[in-house]
């Protein structure tokens, strides 16, 4: 019993598998050996169609793989489709010769396909007239894995790879309401949905017309397109694929209503459409537009044969041209044998000339082979390449090559690319259909001229030209002229806590940083001061609008710190936001979506060696440097793109760029930055390999041997490493780095191709200035410690002073040094500093100078009724100010609130002019906080801007209200 049960189980399992196979895979038409057409043949061997039943037999044959190759099918009489006999759907391909003999198929109503689904490359349909009455036409999907979701419909055929001639169409076709999805589309043509000559150079629709009314959907969700003859025309030369045709039927659709076929009027110069009837919206599309009156004039149809093919009569066909009857046609096409021709392209080597120039266009020869070698000469088989083969810009052996088509972008030369663009021609013959077979080519050698030095006087001239180039570009960009534009921001706030917003700042930041570091003298006096004041005020407004640090892209803060530092100001004097904390804070860095947020943060923080909190919550620069040293050795850029060994893409360079500042050529194994040395020497070698014959660096963009943005990043990296820019490894064929960089400038005439429409044009100047700085041995462009007239060292010096109550005479030198730095600042710089910082310096000066008892220009007497104030109340402070200075004085009473640690909190100020020898009552009122430990101080300055003390300080206590 067990054995029988097992046997039965196996049998049932096998049966289930067989059923699954047959139910899962669709049946395909297979032509049985010896299968014959179902249609009856006449004495001439022609297969006859005289009825709807015959049409169905014919279409069934096509479905079963009987494609009528080398056979003739004729329409023996007009056939009218009636409701009592339905048409058999067809999906097959017709490869024979169909002659309609001038007869018509009327009331045609198949919504899936035209008369046949597809005409193959050997198929011909001629002398047929179609009367259409189709509702809800939907077409069939193109038989292609490369173009899924594309549906076509045409009255004669959905897809044509053969020949359609002497055919006409009239009637109406309306389309269905299917939504085809994101990549789907439906194209309908009066004669054919699509015409494709990729498999048949003789593919054509000629001497046909359509007066078909096409009513496609006009809603954008249906993506339906229509044309009078054929909407989709896939051909390298559309002038040959539709010839001597016209369309005069009304067309309505959402997308792409064209008169003849997809394309421009120049694509179909011998075909015309009635622009008054078709309602095409753009007269430049798809054929030659003519008015109705012009369409009914014989003179309109230039080059058409009105003797044998066409006729025109005002009383016939509504005055439009019509086809003559009883026209003779060629017989069926005998298919030629496919003959693959293998192509070998032999590319010649090339050498750079002594003057450092070369034509990158390659010279090459083609050799052709096939299985019938004699036929190549016999039928004059030739191949041509539409475009140029170009050398890559760098020298070496077995160089990868590029292909530049006549139209389109450059791309890497491969066998597949060549096969796509090679064109084969040959004499007409009935034996062979030649086609491109295997394609091979060699990688040639590109030799340099051996010159690896630049004379010293030429080096100096190139550096001077680089400086002039910077000025040329800054002048053209109008950097630093006129009023500072208003500070604005745009973008979205962070979607949730712990995420980054998309807000960007319109703050002119790179222009300011770049021009300041270049020392550009064209900036108007006071522009940088106005810019910083604008930033201070603008950030205050942004803070008041509720914008938090995390709402702004991290790199926006980084660039702002760099620009502020470069012009001699201190980002720590921004009151609205703590910029140094923001750019160093891991809470922001860890969630930033900006590719180089950490890199820019490090460059900003080290631009003047700003102190970073060591609480573990802020960036660890040392760890970053050693991590980036590893990325310099990687073969992928920050965006995941592959880094070729002979390229220097900016997405690779920028991910490790900050380590260049830590490069020490003398570092030894075991030294702190020995890994940086190893990484940078790898980088230097790769830069050298990526350098082209003309001195620029290849960034891996096809045929883009001197991308100025890519090269600028290389220049900045070399400058940060203090590299010798005239080292022999960076001189190719006598061309230096600067030869490549200066190609975009006409130094003599003071012009450049860059302007305000170029992407971030100031980047070019940063790159040039980096090379100049490296040559002259100056600080790198991101090292702003060479900006001596800056508030940064002043703030540092004051911050490092002991608290005033701890100062002794031994600290006098430190205080004097800080005072000297402060006195060297401009009034604008002094006024930019935080008042508590300046107040500390003032108090320190007083403490160490021993001047506590000296007479001040303004003597103040406390007139305040209360000796102390309570928290939460208004503190009204009044003083009598006597002017003993010997001249009239501007006096500003400041009532300042300090917390328990003597840190400044806020102030009120009242200003008045006191004449010499007179006195005045000055009053200030301040609302005190509700809780905390505070004290008040009252004193007189000459102004808030200059902050020169004129009086002693009055201390007033603040008490708890409890």
CORNORVEN-V824517 format. One record per residue. BURIAL is + if it has 9 or more other C-alpha atoms within 8 Angstrom, else -. D_CENTER is the distance of its C-alpha to the mean C-alpha in whole Angstrom. Layout:
BURIAL,D_CENTER
BURIAL,D_CENTER
This chain:
-,73
-,71
-,70
-,70
-,68
-,65
-,66
-,65
-,62
-,61
-,61
-,60
-,57
-,56
-,57
-,54
-,52
-,53
-,52
-,49
-,48
-,49
-,48
-,44
-,43
-,43
-,46
-,45
-,47
-,49
-,51
-,55
-,57
-,59
-,57
-,58
+,57
-,59
+,59
-,63
+,63
-,65
-,68
-,65
-,63
+,60
+,59
+,60
+,58
+,61
-,60
+,57
-,59
+,58
+,54
+,54
+,56
+,53
+,50
+,52
+,52
+,48
+,48
+,50
+,48
+,51
+,49
+,52
+,51
+,53
+,55
+,55
+,55
+,57
+,57
+,61
-,61
+,59
+,58
+,57
+,55
-,57
-,57
-,59
-,58
-,54
+,52
-,51
-,47
+,45
+,43
+,44
+,43
+,46
+,46
+,50
+,51
+,51
+,54
+,54
+,57
+,56
+,57
+,54
+,53
+,54
+,52
+,50
+,48
+,46
+,43
+,41
+,41
+,43
-,46
+,45
+,41
+,40
+,42
+,41
+,41
+,45
+,45
+,47
+,47
+,49
+,52
+,51
+,51
+,49
+,50
+,47
+,48
+,45
+,44
+,41
+,40
+,37
+,37
+,36
+,33
+,32
-,34
-,30
-,29
-,26
-,25
+,27
+,28
+,28
+,31
+,33
+,37
+,39
+,43
+,44
+,41
+,38
+,36
+,38
+,38
+,41
+,43
+,44
+,46
+,49
+,48
+,47
+,46
+,47
+,48
+,45
+,42
+,41
+,38
+,38
-,36
-,34
-,31
+,29
-,26
-,22
-,22
+,25
+,27
+,30
+,31
+,34
+,36
+,40
+,40
+,38
+,35
+,33
+,34
+,33
+,34
-,32
-,36
+,38
-,38
-,40
+,39
+,39
+,40
+,43
+,46
+,45
+,44
+,43
+,45
+,43
+,43
+,39
+,39
+,35
+,34
+,32
-,31
-,27
-,28
+,29
+,27
+,30
+,29
+,32
+,34
+,37
+,38
+,35
+,31
+,29
+,30
+,28
+,30
-,28
-,31
+,32
+,34
-,37
+,36
+,37
+,40
+,43
+,42
+,42
+,41
+,43
+,42
+,41
+,37
+,36
+,32
+,29
+,27
+,27
+,31
+,31
+,35
+,35
+,32
+,28
-,27
+,28
+,32
-,31
+,31
+,34
+,37
+,40
+,39
+,40
+,39
+,41
+,39
-,41
+,42
+,39
+,37
+,34
-,31
-,30
+,32
+,30
+,29
+,31
+,34
+,36
+,37
+,41
+,43
+,46
-,49
-,47
+,46
+,50
-,51
-,51
-,50
-,47
+,46
-,46
-,47
-,48
-,51
-,54
-,57
-,56
+,53
+,53
+,55
+,55
+,57
+,57
-,59
-,57
+,54
-,53
+,53
+,50
+,51
-,52
-,53
+,56
-,58
-,60
+,57
-,57
-,54
-,53
-,54
+,52
+,50
-,51
-,48
-,47
-,47
-,43
+,43
+,40
+,40
+,38
+,36
+,36
+,34
+,36
+,34
-,36
-,35
+,34
+,35
+,34
+,36
-,39
-,37
+,33
-,32
-,31
-,30
-,27
-,28
+,30
-,34
-,34
-,37
+,37
-,40
+,41
+,43
+,44
-,47
-,49
-,48
-,51
+,49
+,46
-,48
-,50
+,48
+,46
+,43
-,40
+,36
-,33
+,30
+,27
+,25
+,26
+,26
+,25
+,26
+,23
+,24
+,26
+,29
+,31
-,33
+,32
+,28
+,25
+,25
+,22
+,22
+,21
+,22
-,23
-,20
-,17
-,15
+,17
+,17
+,20
+,23
-,25
+,28
-,26
+,24
+,27
+,29
-,26
+,26
+,30
+,32
+,36
-,39
+,42
-,46
-,47
-,49
-,50
-,50
+,46
+,43
+,41
+,38
+,35
+,36
+,35
+,33
-,33
+,32
-,33
+,31
+,33
+,33
+,32
+,34
+,34
+,37
-,38
+,38
+,37
+,38
+,38
-,41
-,41
-,42
-,38
+,37
-,38
-,37
+,33
+,33
-,35
+,32
+,29
+,31
+,31
+,27
+,27
+,29
+,28
+,24
+,26
+,28
-,25
-,23
-,27
+,26
+,29
+,31
-,32
-,32
+,30
-,28
-,28
+,27
-,25
-,22
-,20
-,19
-,21
+,24
+,24
-,25
-,28
-,30
-,28
+,25
+,22
+,21
+,18
+,20
+,18
+,21
+,21
-,23
-,22
+,22
+,20
+,22
+,25
+,25
+,24
+,27
+,29
+,29
+,29
-,32
+,31
-,34
+,33
+,32
-,35
-,38
-,37
+,33
+,33
+,36
+,34
+,31
+,32
+,35
+,32
+,30
+,33
-,34
+,31
+,30
+,34
-,33
+,30
+,32
-,35
-,32
-,32
+,29
-,29
-,28
+,26
+,24
+,22
+,19
+,21
+,19
+,20
+,24
+,23
+,22
+,25
+,27
+,26
+,26
+,30
+,31
+,30
+,32
+,35
+,35
+,35
+,33
-,36
-,37
+,35
-,37
-,35
+,33
+,34
+,30
+,32
+,33
+,29
+,27
+,30
+,30
+,30
+,30
+,26
+,25
-,26
+,24
+,21
-,17
-,16
-,15
+,17
+,20
-,23
+,22
+,22
+,25
+,27
+,26
+,27
+,30
+,31
+,30
+,34
-,35
-,35
-,37
+,36
-,38
-,39
-,40
-,38
+,35
+,33
+,31
-,33
-,31
-,34
-,32
-,29
+,30
+,31
-,29
+,26
+,29
+,28
+,25
+,25
+,27
-,24
-,23
+,19
+,17
+,16
-,13
-,16
-,15
-,18
+,19
-,21
-,24
+,24
+,20
+,19
+,15
+,14
+,14
+,17
+,19
+,18
+,19
+,23
+,23
+,25
+,28
+,28
-,30
+,33
+,33
+,37
-,38
-,41
+,41
-,43
-,43
-,44
-,42
-,40
+,37
+,38
+,35
+,32
+,34
-,34
+,30
+,30
-,32
+,30
+,27
-,29
-,30
+,26
+,25
+,28
+,27
+,23
+,25
+,25
+,28
+,27
+,26
+,23
+,21
+,19
+,16
+,16
-,13
+,15
+,17
+,16
+,19
+,18
+,15
-,16
+,14
+,15
+,18
+,19
+,18
+,21
+,23
+,23
+,24
+,27
+,28
+,28
+,30
+,32
-,32
-,34
+,31
+,34
-,35
-,36
-,33
+,30
+,32
+,31
+,34
+,35
+,31
+,30
+,27
+,28
+,28
+,25
+,23
+,26
-,24
-,22
+,25
+,29
+,31
-,34
-,33
+,31
+,27
+,24
-,21
+,19
+,19
-,18
-,15
-,14
-,11
-,14
+,17
+,19
+,18
+,19
+,23
+,22
+,22
+,25
+,27
+,27
+,28
+,31
+,32
+,32
+,34
-,36
-,37
-,36
+,34
+,30
+,28
+,27
+,31
+,32
-,36
-,37
+,36
-,40
-,41
+,39
+,40
+,38
-,42
+,44
+,43
-,43
+,47
+,48
-,46
-,48
+,51
-,54
-,55
+,57
-,60
-,60
+,59
-,62
-,63
-,62
+,58
+,59
-,57
+,54
+,54
+,55
+,52
+,50
+,52
-,51
+,47
+,47
-,50
-,47
+,44
-,44
-,45
+,41
+,41
+,44
+,43
-,40
+,42
-,43
-,46
-,48
+,47
+,48
-,51
+,52
+,52
+,54
+,56
+,56
+,57
+,60
+,61
+,61
-,63
-,66
-,66
-,66
-,70
-,69
-,69
+,66
+,65
+,65
+,67
+,66
-,69
-,68
-,69
+,67
-,70
-,68
-,68
-,66
+,63
+,62
+,59
+,58
+,60
+,59
+,60
+,62
+,62
+,64
+,65
+,68
+,66
+,68
+,67
+,69
+,67
-,69
+,66
+,64
+,61
+,58
+,59
+,56
+,57
+,55
+,56
+,54
+,53
+,53
+,53
-,55
-,53
-,53
-,50
+,49
-,48
-,48
+,50
+,52
+,53
+,55
+,56
-,59
-,61
+,64
+,67
+,68
+,71
-,70
+,69
-,67
-,66
+,62
+,61
+,58
+,58
+,55
-,55
+,55
-,53
-,55
-,55
-,55
+,57
+,56
+,58
+,58
+,58
+,59
+,59
+,58
+,56
+,56
+,52
-,49
-,47
+,50
+,51
-,54
+,57
+,60
+,62
+,63
-,62
-,63
-,63
+,63
+,63
+,61
+,63
+,62
-,63
-,65
